[in-house]
């Protein structure tokens, strides 16, 4: 956990990142819209590494976006190469 006066934090995992973001949003007095459905929509990323290829494809089909593409490029290059890169190439 980080303290309210921290300027930096080392984050070791995606689940830890989500928890730190929640704390920071509460500290910043953000409204529930950030902590509710909108923010929770992306919670599946915490478990991405445990998904089967089929589950990954289902989630990608549902949430395809530039942000997800960037996440996958850095966190799951194998899936990115197989599923995302061809999709992007076809858009050109």
C-alpha positions as CSV (number, residue, x, y, z in Angstrom):
1,X,0.0,0.0,0.0
2,X,1.1,3.6,-0.5
3,X,0.7,6.6,1.7
4,X,-1.3,9.6,0.8
5,X,1.9,11.7,0.5
6,X,3.8,9.3,-1.7
7,X,5.0,10.6,-5.1
8,X,6.0,7.3,-6.6
9,X,5.2,3.6,-6.1
10,X,6.7,0.4,-7.5
11,X,3.9,-1.8,-8.8
12,X,4.7,-5.5,-9.1
13,X,1.5,-6.8,-10.7
14,X,-1.7,-5.8,-12.5
15,X,-3.9,-6.6,-9.5
16,X,-1.7,-4.4,-7.4
17,X,-2.0,-1.6,-9.9
18,X,-5.8,-1.8,-9.7
19,X,-5.8,-1.6,-5.9
20,X,-3.4,1.4,-6.0
21,X,-5.6,3.1,-8.5
22,X,-8.7,2.6,-6.3
23,X,-6.9,4.1,-3.3
24,X,-5.7,7.1,-5.4
25,X,-9.2,7.7,-6.7
26,X,-10.7,7.6,-3.3
27,X,-7.9,9.9,-2.0
28,X,-8.6,12.3,-4.8
29,X,-12.3,12.2,-3.9
30,X,-13.5,10.9,-7.2
31,X,-17.1,10.0,-7.5
32,X,-18.5,6.4,-7.6
33,X,-18.6,6.5,-11.4
34,X,-14.8,5.8,-11.4
35,X,-15.1,3.0,-8.9
36,X,-18.3,1.6,-10.1
37,X,-19.1,-0.2,-13.4
38,X,-16.9,2.0,-15.5
39,X,-13.8,1.2,-13.6
40,X,-14.8,-2.4,-12.8
41,X,-15.2,-3.1,-16.5
42,X,-11.5,-3.5,-16.9
43,X,-11.0,-5.7,-13.8
44,X,-10.7,-8.8,-16.1
45,X,-7.2,-7.6,-16.9
46,X,-6.1,-8.7,-13.4
47,X,-6.8,-12.3,-14.4
48,X,-5.7,-12.1,-18.0
49,X,-2.7,-14.5,-17.5
50,X,-5.1,-17.2,-16.2
51,X,-7.4,-17.1,-19.3
52,X,-7.6,-19.8,-21.9
53,X,-7.1,-18.7,-25.5
54,X,-10.8,-18.9,-26.0
55,X,-11.5,-16.7,-23.0
56,X,-8.9,-14.2,-24.2
57,X,-10.6,-14.0,-27.6
58,X,-14.0,-13.5,-26.1
59,X,-12.7,-10.7,-23.9
60,X,-10.8,-9.1,-26.8
61,X,-13.9,-9.3,-29.0
62,X,-15.9,-7.5,-26.3
63,X,-13.3,-4.9,-25.3
64,X,-11.2,-4.3,-28.4
65,X,-9.6,-0.8,-28.2
66,X,-6.4,1.0,-28.6
67,X,-5.8,0.8,-24.9
68,X,-6.4,-3.0,-24.8
69,X,-4.1,-3.4,-27.8
70,X,-1.3,-1.5,-26.0
71,X,-1.8,-3.5,-22.8
72,X,-1.6,-6.8,-24.8
73,X,1.4,-5.7,-26.8
74,X,3.3,-5.3,-23.5
75,X,1.8,-8.0,-21.4
76,X,0.9,-10.8,-23.8
77,X,2.9,-10.5,-27.0
78,X,2.0,-14.0,-28.1
79,X,-1.7,-13.3,-28.1
80,X,-1.1,-9.9,-29.6
81,X,0.9,-11.4,-32.4
82,X,-1.8,-14.1,-33.2
83,X,-5.0,-12.1,-32.7
84,X,-4.4,-8.4,-32.5
85,X,-1.7,-7.7,-35.1
86,X,-3.7,-9.3,-37.9
87,X,-6.8,-7.4,-36.9
88,X,-4.8,-4.1,-36.9
89,X,-3.3,-4.9,-40.3
90,X,-6.7,-5.6,-41.8
91,X,-7.8,-2.1,-40.7
92,X,-5.2,-0.5,-42.9
